[in-house]
């Protein structure tokens, strides 16, 4: 089996504790991973704090930090095939998706490389004639970045890129499910020439995550994952009063009006729920379709779902691969069974195939008469689409907003004024109109409610890793009056 290592203070180490990583396509071990102990976490945080204060990092100009990020971007682009292969092997995500996504990840590092020397302060027109006042934006400190297994190189880039551009140092914790590509990514960080301790990459179970997020040396926690874990993180951050940014789950509405281009809407819906085997926080898992075109839309989706090529994730022709873990497949199968028991109509899929691996077929349920079914209300993180019909625009908005999540949404209509009304009315951090799952390093990404707070991507993300320092300079040469002498 392949052996992977932590990267702490510029050194690769296998650690005192290890665990097997399972291949989702077979369910069998394929690699040994290090499991960070609380002592390992403390060493990583201490290294990041030393690096934060060291002239080797703190003394760099912003432009020099940008050059390091440009170098890292080039290395990521060159290593994309190897990283994609590892992500596919360790998570089950199909190679055609990992190859395309990781190649684009380099653009996030390039964007923040260019932004590093454009994080500006300000001069204030203060109301005191003998004072000059400036605002300086300075790095907040050591960042704890915690990412899940899905799209982990992307989800780490939207944290590492802005944090490093701002001048912070980072301890990045990869999920214990499928950490191989991030541990391999550490070699690129090392090769790029970042000073030791600026970026530390570890993995491990919940114990390591708790030790990291509650550590006194952490100033900012950037987390992507589920709401329940986020609650633990927020409670734990009371120990260090760290700032938090949380990118959590979603139960995103995908709204199709009768005037929509149904070819485009169908293809976007298939990509929105069956791509990545549905294991995406922005998955369009709730189709809301106008009554007039419901039957046609369902027929189109059923045909496409049943034609999907399910297979080994390393094959380029595969369109849907396995889920990442056995427990995830069990959870999805249970939710589908409960939804059917409550009256949802199974259109296609619904049962895991026999054999090795954690496969689950593209599944569609008509939940028009069961709006409270688990497949409508729970984030399943799998290839399961619930369908509800609506008659009016107002009813579509009511369905769309009937969720505690607020991450993404999609609207398909040829009516521009309706699109604007829906855009204003939907409570979500992202609204895609006549498209879905489009991302860019230039555009902020995030939500509200159970989908978290804070934004990743764009200038706003870089500013989130800074703190503002106010500098007062007295310009008068006159002595400051004695405060205890009455005049």
C-alpha positions, 0 to 999 in steps of 0.5 A: 500500500502507498504511504502518505505523510503529514507536512509540519514545519517543512518536514514530511512525517508519517506520525505515531498513529496511522489508519487505512484509507479505503478505495470507494470503488472496491471497499478495500484498503489501498493506502496508509495515512497518518492520524494527527494526535493533539500533540501533532496539532500543537506542533503544527500550530506552533510552527505556523505561529513561528512562521507568522512572526519570522522575517522569512515570511512576515518580512516578505513584501506582498509582491513577493508573497504573490510570486510564491503563489504564482509558483504554486499555481504553476506547480498545481497545473503541472501536477493536475493529472497526478492529483486527479488520479489520487483524488479519484482513487481515494474518494471515488470521484470520477476522473473526468471531473477531478481532471477538469476541476483540479486543472482549474484550481490553479486559476484560484492561486493565480487570482490570489497571487495577483491580489496579494499586493492589492490589499489596500488600506485607507487614509481618513479625512479625520475631523482634527486639523493636527492629525493624520489617520491611516487604516492598515490591513494586516494579516489576522494570524494563524488560520485553521482551514478544515476541508471535507473530502469532496472537491478538497483541492478546490475547497482548500484553494479558496482558503489557502489562496486568500489567507496566504495572499493576506500574509497569514500562515495556515494549518490545513486539516484534510478529511480522514475520508480521502486525504491523499490528494491534499497530502500530495499537494503538500509536496507542491507547497514545499517545492514552491519555496514557502518558508517552513511552517507557513503551510502545514497539512495534516489529517486525522479524525474528530479528535484532531479537528477539535484540538485544532479549532480550540487551540489558543494559537488559532486566530481564524477558522475556515471550515467547509462541512456540515452544520452539526460539525460547525456547531461544535466548531463555533462552541469550541471557538469560545476557547480562543475567540477565533473568527469563523467562516463557515461554508456548510451544506445546502438543499438548493432549489432548481426552478424550471418555468414552463417557458424555459428551454427544457433541453438546457434545463434538463442538462443543467439539472442532470449536471446539478444533481448527478455530477460528482455523484451528487456529492456537492454542497451546491447540488440542485437536489430539489427540482421545482417545475411548473405544472405545465411541463412537469410530465415532460421534464420528468420523462426527459430526466428519467431517460437521462438518469437511466442512460448514465454510465455507472462504473469505475471512477478511473475510466474516462467514459464513466459518468457516475462513480461510487459514493465516498463511504459505505456509511454515506450509501447507507444513509442515502438508501435509508432516506430514499426508503423512508421517503417512499414509505411516506408516499413519495413516488419513485421514478427511477433508481432507489436501490444500491447495486450488488457487488463491490464498491459504494455505488448508488444509482441516479434516483428521482422521486416525485414528492409533489404530495410529500413536501416533508419527505426526507429527500425534500428536507434533508441534505443527502449528499448523493445522486437523489433528486426530489421533484415538486410541482408549482402553479404560480411564481409565488408558489415557486418562491414559497417552495424554494425558501421552505428550507433552513439552508441558503447556499445556491439556487437555479432559475430557468426562464426566458422571462427576464423580468421574472428572472429579476423577481426570482433573483430578489426573492430567493433566499440564497447566497448564489442564484444561477439564472439559465445556468448552474454550478458556474464558479470563478475565483473572481466571484464570492461563494457562500450562503446563510442560515444552515449554509453558514456565513462568510464568503470564499472567492473574490476580494472579500475572501482576502479581506476576511483574513485581515484585521484593520489597524488604525494609525494616528499621527499628530502633525503639530509641533506644539507640546501636548497641553498638560491635562491637569492644568486648567486653562 
